[in-house]
Amino acid sequence: MSIEATGINAAKTGFSAATRKVEEAASSSAASGLEKDTLDISKNATAQKPAKGVWGRIKNAFTQIWNWLKRLFSSKKTPKPAEESKPQVINSTPDSPVQEAVEHKAKLASSVKKPATPVKKKVKQSETASDTKSSDHESSKPREASKPKPWWNEGLYMPFSLEAKRLKLEEVEAFLKDHPKFFEEKDSRHGISNMHYAARDNSDPRVFEALLSKAPPKTIDVTTTDGSTLLHFAVQNKNPKIASILLLKKPDLIKQTGFLGTSAIETAAGNAPNAKVIEYLLRVPGSTDVLKGVGNVWRSVDNGPSGALHRALENSKLSDEDCIKMIRLLAKADPRMLNAENSAELTPFEFAKKNLSPGKRDKVVKALQALEQETGHPIAKTPWWKKSSTYIPKDITSQFSSYADKLKHDELEAFLTDYPGFYRQKGGYGIPNLHYLAQKNRDPKILEDILTKDPGCIDIISKNGENLLHMAAQNPNPEMTKFILSKKPELIRELTKQGRSVFHYAAKSGNPEALKCLLEHDSASEMLTGLIDSVRNPRPELDEAFEAEAFAPGNTPLHEVIEKSSSVTPEKLTEMIHLLLQKDPSMLDVKDVSGKTALQLAEKISDEKKKQALIKALQSYPTPAPSPKP
């Protein structure tokens, strides 16, 4: 090994040992002011210094170590505060990178600004004491209670219909001040004003009177969309004084009508929670004229009760006692109400028996019966023939044909009392009223009672020769046909002046039930055979009658079924076809006066569905062989 290499190794070993000692000394010194990173920088800088020969590098290293040691021991003798210490500039050679690194770090440290510490305000002890005393004094004083906000400022004012009952007398002025358009506002759908709600829902008459005094003069005349006045709403209030305030200011309100001509008295009867309002209204001058003059006892509303008495019976707000009290007040004011009918043709007595609960029903029925005795007015229904809308004059003529179906069995005695012997009187086309009963009224008991009283009337015939069975064959109720057949079976053989039988009339009316009843009679087969023969060999004496009538005498009952098909359902038509052809299939090839069979007539029907149904029914039977010519 050369001397040069040996020197380099010794220098490296000495440099490493010196570096370790410097690091230990720096870490043990609190006031050295030299940070570890500074040493790292210097060490790295030394390691990175380019060499200028071996001895130059050794000299440079020992120079740096010497400078560090000198600075270290000098700083231990005169320590400086940490905050005032500045990075030391190490005396090194001009080419030393350590100095450059230290200067660079010093620039970076100076460029960073320290955050400003908040300056605490010094408070004098005297000021703190005075503040404490004043706060104690304030806490010792009683706090004043804050005034609550009005309820209408809580967002609950509209709609007023929900809040009208909350308004108090002492709040009226403040309320109107906060709501200057109170009297102008209306419900957009029904046109109900705020005053309507106040009249109905606020039970304090002072509040309503105060509102009315502040309102414009025309407010008392305000109405809803259907014409209901303030009085119509006030009578629904449990306090009758609300209505009295209005009537004292304008008495004519009692005569004004609202929805469908309903008076305030009717509205009170149907909606008032007690009888006090009705009791007050009936004392108002002109109230009785309203009941009798408007005709409200006859009016019906939406198929419900008509008139005040029916409304009182249906009022669910009334107790049983108030309901009976209201009935008595109304019936005494106008006894006509006792037997007035609603749209269902029920009197109050019948309405109560049908619709009220058992407990209430018994009380009301007794009250109505007692009122009948007190007033002398019947609670029974007024006979329909005495009403102005259906009045029948004493000399019943053609009018009875329109009302024959209205007569009921329990009314027959009264009707016969008013119209004795009416059943023998004849109307249009010379048809007796008894025939109209057989044709249109579905209760055979009526005919039974009449025939019991007057047995001879069963033989009455019309101008065209129709007997009672001809007319009964057209009645939808087959019991009427059965009853007359049982009374006089021979009627089935009689023909009209045009040669028409009872089978023709049953077929013409599209009545398979009556036709079946007639075909089951013992004489049916014989009658059909004679009818078929008369069609095949028409009688000349009938030609004149045929020209005058709409019904051809040369038709069989089967032809009659096809010709009247426009007003009868396909099901009934096919049923009658089967009934006739099962009884006598020979009718299938019989031609009428126009030379057409029943099948040929069916093919000309315009209704395709009905035509196919009839053709199918007719073709289901084999065409009989032609009868041999004599």
C-alpha positions in Angstrom: 0.0 0.0 0.0 1.3 3.4 -0.9 1.8 6.3 1.5 -0.8 8.2 -0.3 -3.4 5.6 0.2 -2.6 5.2 3.8 -3.0 8.9 4.4 -6.4 9.0 2.7 -7.7 6.1 4.9 -6.5 7.7 8.1 -8.1 11.0 7.1 -11.4 9.2 6.4 -11.3 7.4 9.7 -10.5 10.6 11.6 -13.2 12.5 9.8 -15.9 9.9 10.7 -14.9 9.9 14.3 -14.9 13.7 14.5 -18.3 13.8 12.9 -19.8 11.4 15.5 -18.4 13.5 18.3 -19.8 16.7 16.8 -23.3 15.1 16.5 -23.2 13.8 20.1 -22.2 17.2 21.4 -24.8 19.0 19.3 -27.6 16.7 20.5 -26.6 17.2 24.2 -26.5 21.0 23.9 -29.9 22.7 24.3 -28.6 26.2 23.5 -26.3 25.4 20.7 -28.7 26.9 18.1 -27.4 24.3 15.6 -30.1 22.1 14.4 -29.7 18.5 13.3 -30.8 19.3 9.8 -28.0 21.9 9.6 -25.5 19.2 10.4 -27.1 17.0 7.8 -26.9 19.7 5.2 -23.3 20.4 6.0 -22.4 16.6 6.0 -24.2 16.1 2.7 -22.6 19.2 1.3 -19.1 18.0 2.4 -19.7 14.6 0.9 -20.7 16.2 -2.3 -17.7 18.6 -2.5 -15.5 17.8 -5.5 -12.0 16.8 -4.5 -8.9 19.0 -5.3 -6.4 16.5 -4.6 -6.2 14.1 -1.6 -4.6 16.5 0.8 -6.8 19.3 -0.2 -9.8 17.3 0.7 -8.4 16.2 4.0 -7.5 19.9 4.8 -11.0 21.0 3.9 -12.6 18.4 6.1 -10.5 19.3 9.2 -11.2 23.0 8.6 -14.9 22.4 8.7 -14.6 20.3 11.8 -12.6 22.9 13.5 -15.0 25.7 12.7 -18.0 23.6 14.1 -16.1 22.8 17.3 -15.2 26.5 17.8 -18.7 27.6 17.2 -20.1 25.0 19.5 -17.9 25.8 22.5 -18.3 29.5 22.0 -22.2 29.2 22.1 -22.0 27.3 25.4 -20.2 30.2 27.0 -22.7 33.0 25.9 -26.2 31.4 25.2 -28.8 33.5 23.5 -32.7 33.3 23.7 -34.1 30.8 21.2 -36.5 33.3 19.7 -33.8 35.8 19.0 -31.2 33.4 17.7 -30.3 33.6 14.0 -28.9 31.0 11.8 -25.1 31.0 12.2 -23.1 31.6 9.1 -20.2 29.2 9.3 -16.9 30.5 8.4 -15.9 28.3 5.6 -14.1 28.7 2.4 -15.7 30.7 -0.4 -16.3 27.5 -2.2 -18.0 25.7 0.8 -21.6 24.6 0.1 -22.3 24.6 3.8 -22.4 28.4 3.9 -24.7 28.5 0.9 -27.1 26.0 2.6 -27.2 27.9 5.8 -27.9 31.2 4.1 -30.6 29.7 2.0 -32.4 28.3 5.1 -32.1 31.7 6.8 -33.9 33.3 3.9 -36.7 30.8 4.0 -37.1 31.3 7.8 -37.3 35.1 7.4 -39.9 34.9 4.6 -42.4 33.0 6.8 -44.5 35.3 8.9 -45.6 34.2 12.3 -49.3 34.3 13.1 -50.3 37.4 15.1 -51.3 36.5 18.6 -54.6 38.0 19.8 -54.3 40.9 22.1 -56.4 40.5 25.2 -58.2 43.6 26.3 -57.4 44.5 29.8 -60.5 44.9 31.9 -60.4 46.9 34.9 -61.5 45.3 38.1 -63.8 48.2 38.9 -65.7 47.8 35.6 -66.2 44.0 36.2 -67.6 44.6 39.6 -70.1 47.2 38.3 -71.3 44.9 35.5 -71.8 42.1 38.0 -73.9 44.4 40.3 -76.0 45.6 37.4 -76.8 42.1 36.2 -77.8 41.0 39.7 -80.1 44.0 39.9 -81.7 43.2 36.6 -82.3 39.6 37.5 -83.9 40.6 40.7 -86.6 42.6 38.8 -89.8 40.7 37.7 -90.0 40.2 33.9 -93.0 41.6 32.0 -95.2 38.9 30.4 -95.1 39.1 26.5 -98.5 39.6 24.9 -99.7 36.5 22.9 -100.3 37.0 19.2 -103.9 36.8 18.0 -105.0 33.4 16.7 -105.7 34.8 13.3 -102.0 35.6 12.9 -101.1 32.0 13.3 -102.0 31.2 9.7 -105.4 29.8 10.7 -107.6 32.6 9.4 -108.6 31.2 6.1 -110.9 29.5 5.4 -113.0 31.4 7.9 -115.5 28.5 7.9 -113.2 26.6 10.2 -112.4 29.5 12.5 -115.7 31.5 12.7 -116.6 30.0 16.1 -113.3 31.2 17.7 -114.0 34.9 17.2 -114.8 36.7 20.5 -116.5 40.1 21.0 -113.3 41.8 22.3 -111.4 40.7 19.2 -113.8 42.0 16.6 -112.1 45.4 16.1 -108.6 44.0 15.9 -109.7 41.2 13.7 -111.4 43.5 11.2 -108.3 45.9 11.3 -106.1 43.0 10.3 -108.5 41.8 7.6 -110.0 44.8 5.9 -111.5 42.7 3.1 -113.3 40.4 5.4 -116.8 41.4 4.2 -115.8 41.1 0.5 -114.3 37.6 0.7 -116.4 34.6 -0.6 -115.9 31.0 -1.2 -115.0 30.6 -4.8 -117.0 27.5 -5.4 -120.4 28.1 -3.7 -120.2 31.9 -3.1 -120.5 31.6 0.6 -119.3 34.8 2.3 -117.6 35.1 5.7 -120.7 36.6 7.2 -122.6 33.4 6.2 -120.1 31.4 8.2 -120.3 33.8 11.1 -124.1 33.5 11.2 -124.0 29.7 11.2 -121.0 28.9 13.4 -120.6 31.6 16.0 -123.1 31.2 18.7 -122.5 34.5 20.4 -125.1 37.0 19.0 -123.0 40.0 20.2 -120.2 39.0 17.9 -122.5 38.7 14.9 -124.2 42.0 15.8 -120.8 43.7 16.1 -119.7 42.4 12.7 -123.0 43.4 11.1 -122.7 47.0 12.6 -119.2 47.3 11.0 -120.3 45.8 7.7 -121.4 47.8 4.6 -125.2 48.3 4.3 -125.6 45.8 1.5 -124.0 42.9 3.5 -127.4 41.9 4.9 -128.6 41.1 1.3 -125.6 39.0 0.3 -126.5 35.5 -1.0 -124.7 32.4 -2.1 -124.5 31.0 -5.6 -127.8 29.1 -5.1 -129.5 32.1 -3.5 -129.2 31.2 0.2 -129.4 34.3 2.4 -127.8 35.0 5.7 -131.0 33.8 7.4 -130.7 30.4 5.7 -127.4 30.0 7.5 -128.4 31.7 10.8 -131.3 29.2 11.3 -128.7 26.4 11.5 -127.2 28.0 14.5 -128.1 26.6 17.9 -128.8 30.2 19.2 -132.0 31.6 17.7 -130.9 35.2 18.5 -128.7 35.2 15.5 -131.8 34.8 13.3 -133.7 37.4 15.3 -130.9 40.0 14.7 -131.3 39.6 10.9 -135.1 39.6 11.0 -135.2 42.7 13.1 -133.1 44.5 10.6 -134.9 43.0 7.5 -138.1 41.1 8.1 -138.5 40.3 4.4 -135.7 37.7 4.7 -138.3 35.2 5.9 -139.9 35.2 2.5 -136.7 34.7 0.4 -136.0 31.3 -0.9 -132.7 29.5 -1.6 -131.7 26.3 -3.2 -134.6 24.9 -5.3 -137.0 27.4 -3.7 -136.3 26.2 -0.1 -137.5 28.6 2.5 -135.6 29.4 5.7 -138.2 27.5 7.7 -137.5 24.4 5.7 -133.8 24.8 6.1 -134.2 25.2 9.8 -136.4 22.1 10.0 -133.8 20.0 8.2 -130.6 21.5 9.8 -131.3 23.2 13.1 -129.9 21.4 16.2 -133.0 22.2 18.3 -136.6 23.3 18.0 -136.0 26.8 19.4 -135.2 28.3 16.0 -138.5 26.9 14.4 -140.4 28.2 17.5 -139.0 31.7 16.9 -139.5 31.7 13.1 -143.1 30.7 13.3 -143.8 33.7 15.5 -142.4 36.0 12.8 -145.2 37.8 10.9 -145.6 36.2 7.5 -144.1 32.9 8.3 -147.5 31.1 8.0 -148.0 32.7 4.6 -144.6 31.3 3.6 -145.7 27.8 4.4 -149.1 28.1 2.7 -148.2 30.4 -0.2 -145.0 29.1 -1.6 -146.4 25.6 -2.0 -143.4 24.0 -0.4 -145.3 21.2 1.2 -145.6 19.6 -2.3 -142.1 20.2 -3.5 -139.6 17.4 -3.6 -135.8 17.8 -3.6 -133.5 15.2 -5.1 -135.9 12.3 -4.4 -135.7 13.2 -0.7 -138.1 14.7 1.8 -140.2 17.6 0.6 -141.7 20.2 2.9 -140.6 21.2 6.4 -142.3 18.2 8.2 -140.4 15.6 6.1 -137.2 17.5 6.7 -137.7 17.5 10.5 -138.2 13.8 10.5 -134.9 13.3 8.6 -132.9 15.8 10.7 -130.3 13.7 12.6 -129.2 16.7 14.7 -132.4 16.7 16.7 -133.1 14.7 19.8 -136.3 12.7 20.0 -137.9 15.4 22.1 -136.9 18.2 19.9 -138.1 16.3 16.8 -141.6 15.8 18.2 -141.7 19.4 19.4 -140.8 20.6 15.9 -143.4 18.3 14.3 -146.1 19.7 16.5 -145.1 23.3 15.8 -145.1 22.8 12.1 -148.3 20.7 11.9 -150.2 23.3 13.9 -148.9 26.1 11.7 -150.0 24.2 8.5 -152.0 21.0 9.0 -151.7 20.2 5.2 -148.2 18.9 6.0 -149.7 15.9 7.8 -150.6 14.1 4.6 -148.3 15.8 2.1 -146.2 13.4 0.1 -142.5 13.5 -0.9 -141.2 12.3 -4.3 -141.4 8.7 -3.1 -145.1 9.3 -2.5 -144.7 8.9 1.3 -146.6 10.9 3.8 -144.8 11.9 7.0 -146.6 9.0 8.7 -145.5 6.5 6.1 -142.0 8.1 6.0 -141.6 7.7 9.8 -142.8 4.1 9.8 -140.4 3.2 6.9 -137.2 5.1 7.8 -136.9 5.9 11.5 -135.3 3.8 14.1 -137.7 1.7 16.2 -137.5 3.8 19.4 -137.9 7.1 17.6 -140.5 5.7 15.2 -143.0 4.8 17.9 -142.8 8.2 19.5 -143.3 10.0 16.2 -146.2 7.8 15.1 -148.0 8.5 18.3 -147.4 12.2 18.0 -148.7 12.2 14.4 -151.8 10.3 15.4 -152.4 12.7 18.2 -152.0 15.7 15.8 -154.6 14.1 13.5 -157.1 14.2 16.4 -156.1 17.8 17.4 -156.1 19.3 14.0 -158.8 17.2 12.4 -156.6 16.7 9.3 -155.9 13.2 8.2 -152.4 11.8 8.3 -153.4 9.2 5.6 -152.3 9.8 2.0 -154.5 12.0 -0.2 -156.0 9.8 -2.9 -154.2 10.3 -6.2 -157.4 10.9 -8.1 -158.1 14.0 -5.8 -154.8 15.7 -6.4 -154.6 18.6 -8.7 -152.0 16.9 -10.9 -154.1 13.8 -11.5 -157.6 14.9 -10.9 -160.3 12.8 -12.6 -163.7 14.4 -13.2 -166.9 12.7 -12.0 -167.9 11.7 -15.5 -164.9 9.4 -16.1 -164.3 9.0 -19.8 -161.0 8.6 -21.6 -158.9 9.9 -18.6 -159.1 6.5 -16.7 -157.1 4.7 -19.4 -154.0 6.7 -18.3 -154.4 5.9 -14.6 -155.8 2.4 -14.7 -152.4 1.0 -13.5 -152.3 3.4 -10.5 -155.4 2.1 -8.8 -154.5 -0.2 -5.9 -156.6 -2.8 -4.2 -156.8 -1.0 -0.9 -158.0 2.2 -2.7 -160.8 0.5 -4.6 -163.5 1.1 -2.0 -162.7 4.8 -1.7 -162.5 5.1 -5.5 -165.9 3.3 -5.9 -167.3 5.7 -3.3 -166.1 8.7 -5.4 -166.9 7.1 -8.8 -169.7 4.4 -8.4 -170.1 2.2 -11.4 -167.0 3.7 -13.1 -166.1 0.2 -14.5 -169.1 0.2 -16.9 -168.3 3.6 -18.3 -166.6 3.6 -21.7 -163.8 5.8 -23.0 -162.2 6.1 -26.4 -163.0 3.4 -29.0 -165.9 2.3 -26.8 -163.6 0.4 -24.5 -165.1 0.0 -20.9 -162.9 1.1 -18.0 -163.2 -2.5 -16.7 -161.2 -3.6 -19.8 -158.5 -1.0 -19.1 -158.1 -2.6 -15.6 -157.8 -6.0 -17.2 -155.2 -4.8 -19.7 -153.0 -2.5 -17.5 -153.5 -3.2 -13.8 -151.5 -6.1 -12.6 -153.6 -6.9 -9.5 -156.4 -9.4 -10.3 -157.9 -8.8 -6.8 -159.3 -5.5 -8.1 -161.3 -7.3 -10.9 -162.2 -10.0 -8.4 -163.8 -7.5 -6.0 -165.6 -5.7 -8.9 -167.0 -9.0 -10.4 -168.1 -9.9 -6.9 -170.0 -6.7 -6.6 -171.3 -6.8 -10.2 -171.0 -10.3 -11.8 -172.8 -9.3 -15.0 -170.0 -6.9 -16.1 -167.8 -9.8 -17.2 -169.9 -9.9 -20.4 -169.2 -6.3 -21.3 -167.6 -6.0 -24.8 -166.1 -3.0 -26.6 -167.2 -1.4 -29.8 -165.0 -3.8 -31.8 -166.3 -6.9 -30.0 -163.4 -7.4 -27.6 -164.3 -9.2 -24.4 -162.5 -9.1 -21.0 -160.2 -12.0 -21.9 -159.0 -10.3 -25.1 -157.7 -7.4 -23.0 -156.4 -9.6 -20.2 -154.2 -11.5 -22.8 -152.2 -8.3 -23.2 -151.5 -7.9 -19.5 -147.8 -8.7 -18.5 -149.2 -10.5 -15.4 -150.5 -14.0 -16.6 -152.5 -14.2 -13.3 -155.0 -11.8 -14.8 -155.6 -14.2 -17.8 -155.8 -17.2 -15.5 -158.3 -15.4 -13.2 -160.7 -14.5 -16.1 -160.5 -18.0 -17.6 -161.4 -19.4 -14.3 -164.4 -17.1 -14.0 -165.7 -17.8 -17.6 -163.8 -20.2 -19.8 -166.1 -19.7 -22.7 -164.6 -16.3 -23.4 -161.6 -18.1 -25.1 -163.9 -19.1 -28.1 -165.1 -15.6 -28.8 -163.8 -13.6 -31.7 -163.8 -9.9 -32.4 -165.7 -8.3 -35.2 -162.6 -8.7 -37.3 -162.3 -12.4 -36.5 -159.4 -12.1 -34.1 -159.0 -14.5 -31.2 -157.4 -14.1 -27.7 -154.3 -15.9 -29.2 -153.9 -13.0 -31.7 -154.0 -10.5 -28.9 -151.4 -12.4 -26.8 -149.1 -12.8 -29.8 -149.5 -9.1 -30.7 -148.5 -7.9 -27.3 -145.4 -10.1 -27.2 -146.7 -11.8 -24.1 -145.5 -15.5 -24.0 -146.7 -16.0 -20.4 -150.3 -15.2 -21.4 -150.0 -17.2 -24.6 -148.8 -20.2 -22.8 -151.7 -19.9 -20.3 -154.2 -19.8 -23.2 -152.6 -22.7 -25.2 -152.9 -24.9 -22.1 -156.6 -24.6 -22.1 -158.7 -27.6 -23.2 -160.2 -25.6 -26.1 -157.0 -24.3 -27.5 -156.3 -27.0 -30.1 -159.8 -26.8 -31.5 -159.6 -23.0 -31.6 -156.3 -23.0 -33.5 -157.6 -25.5 -36.1 -160.6 -23.2 -36.7 -158.4 -20.1 -37.0 -156.1 -21.8 -39.5 -159.1 -22.9 -41.6 -160.6 -19.4 -41.6 -157.3 -18.0 -42.9 -157.0 -20.5 -45.6 -160.7 -19.9 -46.5 -161.4 -16.2 -45.6 -164.9 -15.1 -45.1 -166.1 -12.3 -47.5 -168.1 -10.6 -44.8 -164.8 -9.6 -43.1 -163.3 -7.8 -46.1 -165.0 -4.5 -45.2 -163.8 -4.7 -41.6 -160.3 -5.6 -42.9 -160.1 -2.4 -45.0 -161.0 -0.3 -41.9 -158.6 -1.9 -39.4 -154.8 -2.1 -39.2 -154.9 -5.8 -38.4 -155.5 -8.3 -41.2 -158.1 -11.0 -40.4 -156.3 -13.4 -42.7 -153.3 -13.7 -40.2 -152.6 -16.6 -37.9 -151.2 -16.0 -34.5 -147.8 -17.0 -35.9 -148.0 -14.3 -38.6 -148.9 -11.9 -35.7 -145.7 -12.8 -33.9 -143.5 -12.0 -36.9 -145.3 -8.8 -37.8 -145.0 -7.3 -34.3 -141.4 -8.3 -33.9 -140.1 -4.7 -33.9 -141.2 -4.0 -30.3 -140.4 -7.4 -28.8 -137.1 -9.0 -27.8 -135.8 -12.0 -29.9 -136.0 -14.2 -26.9 -139.8 -13.7 -26.4 -140.4 -14.0 -30.1 -138.7 -17.3 -30.4 -140.4 -18.6 -27.3 -143.9 -17.8 -28.8 -142.9 -19.4 -32.1 -142.1 -22.6 -30.3 -145.3 -22.5 -28.2 -147.5 -22.1 -31.3 -145.7 -24.6 -33.6 -145.5 -27.2 -30.9 -149.3 -26.9 -30.5 -150.0 -26.9 -34.3 -147.1 -27.2 -36.8 -149.5 -26.7 -39.7 -149.4 -22.9 -39.2 -145.9 -23.0 -40.8 -147.1 -23.2 -44.4 -150.2 -21.0 -44.0 -150.2 -17.8 -46.1 -151.7 -14.6 -45.0 -153.9 -12.3 -47.2 -150.7 -11.0 -48.9 -149.7 -14.6 -49.9 -146.7 -14.9 -47.6 -145.8 -17.5 -45.0 -144.4 -16.7 -41.6 -140.9 -17.6 -42.9 -141.2 -15.3 -45.8 -142.2 -12.4 -43.5 -139.2 -13.2 -41.2 -136.8 -12.9 -44.1 -137.9 -9.2 -44.6 -137.0 -8.1 -41.1 -134.4 -5.4 -41.1 -132.8 -6.3 -37.7 -130.2 -8.9 -38.7 -129.9 -10.4 -35.3 -133.6 -10.7 -34.8 -134.1 -12.0 -38.4 -131.6 -14.8 -37.9 -133.1 -15.8 -34.6 -136.6 -16.1 -36.0 -135.5 -17.9 -39.2 -133.6 -20.4 -37.1 -136.7 -21.0 -34.8 -139.0 -21.5 -37.8 -136.7 -23.8 -39.7 -136.3 -26.0 -36.7 -139.7 -27.5 -37.6 -140.3 -29.5 -40.8 -142.6 -28.0 -43.4 -145.8 -29.9 -43.3 -147.0 -31.7 -46.5 -149.6 -29.7 -48.5 -153.1 -30.7 -47.7 -155.0 -32.4 -50.6 -157.4 -30.3 -52.5 -161.0 -31.2 -52.2 
